[in-house]
Amino acid sequence: MSIEPLQCHTIGHSVYPIDEFITLLKENGINCIVDVRSSPYSRFASQYNREILSDELKKAGILYLFMGDSLGARYDEPELLYADGKVDFERVQETDVFKMGITRVVDGLKKGYSISLMCSEKEPFDCHRFVLVSKALIDMGIEVLHVTPDAVIPNGELEDRLFKKYKLSRHDLFSSEEENVADAYRRRNIDIAYNAKTKEGDDE
């Protein structure tokens, strides 16, 4: 008998009215939001400030957990940065605090919670929830689906977009598929990462 893989969703809150956001969660069977914003507040949509959002989700029967302190994308430590100051996601993935955060999400999935990682960016392709966090979950065998108002996008489709954007191939004569996938994610990392020197990027 085959066993279905564990499944995790992601979503960006953008500027949706809170009732539309909750409807989108319920339509996809999500009963737990894991907030992966480094700072759980929004300059453009105050309904997604941590305390307000937590209360609204509780009313709807949806659990809220803040995990931006372990699964966020903003870091200042020199050992986690590229030379130009941008955050190196591969180094972040090797930290104990990030690994503990991923383990906590996986444990929640194993307990039966239907979890969605949440950040602010509407488009997952432009967000660390795909390039940093989803990559780590995929590497552990978790299936990741990205919720948008128009579609639920399998993580593999976003990986295909990476290869197309950076004119790369999954298969070639000189490197393995695993190495090529890592290269594609690395290039996206460099394009979207927060820069600790300039304080730019990762507009949460």
C-alpha positions, 0 to 999 in steps of 0.5 A: 500500500502506497503512503501519501507524502506529507503536504505543506502549502504556502501563501502570500497575504498581499493586501487581500481583505482578511475575509477573502484571505480566510476564505482562500485558506478554508477553500484549501483546507488549511487550519494552521498558518505559520508566519515566516515573515521576519517582522510580522507586521505590514506597512500596507495591510494592517489587517496582517499585523501579528495580533490582529491576524492571530485574532481573526484566524482564531475566530475562523478556527485557524491556528496561528504560529509566528516562526519568522524568528527561525524561518524568516529571510532577514539576517545580519550575521556576516557568516550568513551573507554573501560578500555583497551583503545579501543573505545566503539561503544555503548557509541559513539552511545549515543553521541550528535555528532554521533546522529546528524550525523546519523540524517543527513544521514537519512535526506539525504535518505529521500530527495532522495539521494542514499547514500553510507557510505565510509571507507577504509577497503575493507571488511565491516565485519572488518570495523566500517561502519558496526559495528558502523554506520550501526548498528545505521541505522538498529536500525532506520529501515534503510535497509543497503547494503554493496557493494563489487566488487563481491556482494552486501551484505545485513546487515543481512548476516554480522550479521549471520557471527557475530553469527557464528564467536562468536558461539552465537545464535539469540534466546535462553531461557535466553535473547532476540534477541535484546540483543543477536544481541547487544552482537554479535556487541559488540564482533566485536567492541572489536576485531576491535576498535581503541585503544586510548592508543596504537594508534593501530587498525582502520587502515584508 
